[in-house]
Amino acid sequence: MRLEGFIFGQNNLHIPAVVTLVDPEDNSTQIIELGKDERYTIDGTETNLRSGNLKVVFSSQGYNSLMVDLSTIVDGARDIHLQKNNSVALVLIAAGLFYVLYSKKKKVGAITTNDVTPFLLIAGAVLGFTALKKVLDTLGLGGNPAIPEQQNPDSPWKPGYWKKYSSFTYVIDPGTAKQYAETIHNAFSVFQDDYNAIFSVFSSLRTKANVSFLADIFAQQYNEDLLTFLGNGGGVLPWDGLSSEHLKNILTLVDKLPAK
């Protein structure tokens, strides 16, 4: 089992990181320290730990750690994207947003840019550009890369897209689709979204029809639109869901797939 790639942090930049291999059987570990632009390489047969049941933990100061099971990953390149650890900042910004919205309810008129400008400035200073852009998208003041697909009635993200074909080159079975849907649904939590798990799902799909079938199964299981869910993560806060950059990566990946 061999795995390699780069570690990315905020704004899709390479970051220094620590890669820790853990053997659950005896809790032994092997640590690899990486500089900002260093590529990590893990070969399960060349470690000083037992191969076949290794856990790999990717960590970097100021970011949430990510743990993966080496035995469940296909050999090859896999870049790792770590999420900024902003748990305390999120609570503060949430309180600020709640105050803005609550205050506005006492007045006449819709929320405007002027109403949220102080909040956006504070959010930008505390959370940085990525989270600030997510706030702008949610308030309708920024760009949302999913809008063209949501407005396109023939989009492969629509549950009905796959039904227009009578035959398929690559078929995804319902059981696999249900597992993929569950992986995506469980990838979102209050303080961390597992972009890597979500991207791995879409990397496994071979056609646009596969994506549509997954969207169909997802809607049946969770009564939610798949593309909308990726954008909001099932949450209500402005930073819930994938960032615009991560969502654009998945949209680009799907757009390059053959139809069926």
Rosetta blueprint (number, residue, H / E / L):
1 M L
2 R E
3 L E
4 E E
5 G E
6 F L
7 I E
8 F E
9 G L
10 Q H
11 N H
12 N H
13 L L
14 H E
15 I L
16 P L
17 A E
18 V E
19 V E
20 T E
21 L E
22 V E
23 D E
24 P L
25 E L
26 D L
27 N L
28 S E
29 T E
30 Q E
31 I E
32 I E
33 E E
34 L E
35 G L
36 K L
37 D L
38 E L
39 R L
40 Y E
41 T E
42 I E
43 D E
44 G L
45 T L
46 E L
47 T L
48 N L
49 L L
50 R L
51 S L
52 G L
53 N L
54 L L
55 K E
56 V E
57 V E
58 F E
59 S E
60 S L
61 Q L
62 G L
63 Y E
64 N L
65 S L
66 L E
67 M E
68 V E
69 D E
70 L H
71 S H
72 T H
73 I L
74 V L
75 D L
76 G E
77 A E
78 R L
79 D L
80 I E
81 H E
82 L L
83 Q L
84 K E
85 N L
86 N L
87 S H
88 V H
89 A H
90 L H
91 V H
92 L H
93 I H
94 A H
95 A H
96 G H
97 L H
98 F H
99 Y H
100 V H
101 L H
102 Y H
103 S H
104 K H
105 K H
106 K L
107 K L
108 V L
109 G L
110 A L
111 I L
112 T L
113 T H
114 N H
115 D H
116 V H
117 T H
118 P H
119 F H
120 L H
121 L H
122 I H
123 A H
124 G H
125 A H
126 V H
127 L H
128 G L
129 F H
130 T H
131 A H
132 L H
133 K H
134 K H
135 V H
136 L H
137 D H
138 T H
139 L L
140 G L
141 L L
142 G L
143 G L
144 N L
145 P L
146 A L
147 I H
148 P H
149 E H
150 Q H
151 Q H
152 N L
153 P L
154 D L
155 S L
156 P L
157 W L
158 K L
159 P L
160 G L
161 Y H
162 W H
163 K H
164 K H
165 Y L
166 S L
167 S L
168 F L
169 T L
170 Y L
171 V L
172 I L
173 D L
174 P H
175 G H
176 T H
177 A H
178 K H
179 Q H
180 Y H
181 A H
182 E H
183 T H
184 I H
185 H H
186 N H
187 A L
188 F E
189 S L
190 V L
191 F L
192 Q L
193 D E
194 D L
195 Y H
196 N H
197 A H
198 I H
199 F H
200 S H
201 V H
202 F H
203 S H
204 S H
205 L L
206 R L
207 T L
208 K H
209 A H
210 N H
211 V H
212 S H
213 F H
214 L H
215 A H
216 D H
217 I H
218 F H
219 A H
220 Q H
221 Q H
222 Y H
223 N L
224 E L
225 D L
226 L H
227 L H
228 T H
229 F H
230 L H
231 G H
232 N H
233 G L
234 G L
235 G L
236 V L
237 L L
238 P L
239 W L
240 D L
241 G L
242 L L
243 S L
244 S H
245 E H
246 H H
247 L H
248 K H
249 N H
250 I H
251 L H
252 T H
253 L H
254 V H
255 D H
256 K L
257 L L
258 P L
259 A L
260 K L
